Amino acid sequence: GAGVSQSPRYKVAKRGQDVALRCDPISGHVSLFWYQQALGQGPEFLTYFQNEAQLDKSGLPSDRFFAERPEGSVSTLKIQRTQQEDSAVYLCASSYQGAPQHFGDGTRLSIL
Amino acid sequence: AQKITQTQPGMFVQEKEAVTLDCTYDTSDQSYGLFWYKQPSSGEMIFLIYQGSYDEQNATEGRYSLNFQKARKSANLVISASQLGDSAMYFCATSGGSYIPTFGRGTSLIVHP
């Protein structure tokens, strides 16, 4: 497809499990952003890539969160030892340059 | 650091009327951007409009216009001729030179016939 693709669309995990969320940006887009959106809130910045370089990870809430984009295209957000407060929608966005313009549909993560 | 304040948790408007969604911002950067996004109930975030801090003219995109008042640190979104499909959450955001937007809490807009 032509848009940003995220998978899975929904993920349910037990507390303590590890999860991996995938983002396929629009082809050729240099910038890639991850945001976390809790219910009823605005998106909160997690991390930003320019090609394969992770230029800003200041929004990652703890060292349990890790993101990578090894070849400058697909990105994976990994959460280790999940906790209930990790339950949220995780949004990925990409742009050719500058601020995010194209968002995926998000992954809704529920931790039981 | 940037901060966005959206004081209207919910707004109601009749179809075909205009509506203004309020946004004030705070930033320590001299150069910054202002954004509005729409999020329907389906969840996808849709970019609507952008205003640069040095742009003298207010940005417009179709039925959307951004009423930028720099001295008041205000960046209100005006939607003209509302349509039923405009019902959604609307988020104001600002970024400094890093191009990483900081979002507000959003305003829910309901357009009724």
Interface residues (C-beta under 8 A of the other chain):
Chain A: S31 F33 Y35 Q41 G42 P43 E44 F45 Y48 D56 V89 L91 A93 G98 A99 P100 Q101 H102 F103 G104 D105 G106 R108
Chain B: I4 G33 F35 S42 G43 E44 M45 I46 F47 Y50 F91 A93 S95 S98 Y99 I100 P101 T102 F103 G104 R105 G106
